[in-house]
Structure formats: structure tokens, C-alpha cells
Amino acid sequence: MNGPKKLNLINAEKNVAIIALRGGKEFNQKIVSMGIHIGAELTVIEAEPPRGGAMLIGVNGTRLMLGHGMAKKIFVREL
């Protein structure tokens, strides 16, 4: 079984399940309002560039851009 990884370290075209959110109250409220919550499954469409930046994900039929700061606070396991 794959161990937990930060979302920003996942390669493109990978499916993952969210296992933890490691942000403050405002971060958690914002991310949950985007449909990203513990147990949700998402697809990494475009991975974060090696030097940081935004990544494109798909969740619940919607494409979302996440910045480096947000992506590194989301812990996932590969499916």
C-alpha cells in the first residue's frame, strides 16, 4: 500500500484519495468549499512544476487550479 504524500509531489495522470488536510481553519473552509475533503478522490491533470507553481486537478467533474501553498497542505494516497 502506498504511504501518504503531499499532493504537490504527485505526478500527472495519477488518481489519489485525500487522507488529511494540514491547514488552518480558513484553509480548511476554503478547500472544503471547493469540494476537496477527506475521503474525496481526485485526478492530477497537470502536475506542479519542479520549482513550484500551480497544478491542475479534477474533482467531482470540475477542474481546479491549486497553488503550491495549498497543494502541499493536502495529504493523499495513490489509488
C-alpha positions in Angstrom: 0.0 0.0 0.0 1.2 3.5 -0.8 2.0 5.8 2.1 0.7 9.4 2.4 2.3 12.0 0.2 1.8 15.7 -0.2 -0.4 16.5 -3.2 2.2 18.8 -4.8 4.5 15.7 -5.2 2.1 13.6 -7.2 2.7 13.2 -10.9 0.2 14.0 -13.7 -2.4 11.4 -14.7 -2.5 9.9 -11.2 -5.7 9.3 -9.2 -5.5 9.9 -5.4 -7.7 9.9 -2.3 -7.4 12.7 0.2 -6.4 11.4 3.7 -5.6 14.6 5.6 -5.8 18.4 5.4 -3.0 20.2 7.2 -4.0 23.8 7.2 -5.7 26.3 9.5 -9.4 26.9 9.8 -9.6 29.3 6.8 -7.7 26.9 4.6 -9.9 24.0 5.6 -13.1 26.0 4.9 -11.8 27.2 1.5 -10.7 23.8 0.4 -13.9 22.0 1.5 -15.9 24.7 -0.3 -14.1 23.6 -3.5 -15.2 20.0 -3.0 -11.9 18.8 -1.6 -12.3 17.0 1.7 -11.0 13.9 3.4 -12.1 10.8 1.5 -12.6 12.7 -1.8 -10.9 11.2 -4.9 -9.3 13.4 -7.4 -7.1 13.2 -10.5 -3.9 15.2 -11.1 -4.3 16.5 -14.6 -1.2 18.7 -14.7 1.5 18.2 -12.0 3.1 21.1 -10.2 6.3 22.2 -12.0 9.5 21.1 -10.2 10.2 24.7 -9.0 6.7 25.2 -7.6 3.7 26.8 -9.1 0.1 25.8 -9.8 -1.2 22.4 -10.6 -4.4 21.4 -12.3 -6.7 18.8 -10.7 -10.0 17.2 -11.4 -12.5 16.7 -8.6 -16.2 15.9 -8.8 -16.3 16.6 -12.6 -14.7 20.1 -12.1 -11.2 21.2 -12.9 -9.4 23.3 -10.3 -6.1 25.1 -10.1 -4.2 24.8 -6.8 -1.2 26.8 -5.9 1.9 25.3 -4.3 1.0 26.5 -0.8 -2.4 24.8 -0.9 -1.2 21.6 -2.6 1.5 21.0 0.0 -1.1 21.0 2.8 -3.2 18.2 1.3 -2.0 14.7 2.0 -3.1 11.9 -0.3 -2.6 8.3 -1.1 -2.4 7.0 -4.7 -5.2 4.7 -5.9 
